[in-house]
Amino acid sequence: MQKIPKLLRLGLIRHRNDDSDARRKVFELTNEGVVQLAKFEQCAALIRTAYDGLFAEVGDIRQFVDRAVDALNEKPLGKRIHDQGRGQ
């Protein structure tokens, strides 16, 4: 809801009162909002494709990060450094 005033100011959405419920406001995209949404969707598709290519090249980074987090939760970095200093 915090973004709505900015979207209104930018002319990307408009609001109207709901005829059947006076407590409710209906928000809808303006023509410019539709244009900007289409551009956003194109950019999002390009980003998804770029990430898909990256993951195909180097593997799923998210799985790597998840495994690293799990390993660090199991044995924190401080403990790993301490153990190395003790020759373990």
Secondary structure as UniProt FT lines:
FT   TURN            2..3
FT   HELIX           4..9
FT   TURN            10..11
FT   STRAND          13..18
FT   TURN            19..20
FT   STRAND          21..29
FT   HELIX           31..58
FT   HELIX           61..74
FT   HELIX           77..85
FT   TURN            86..87
//
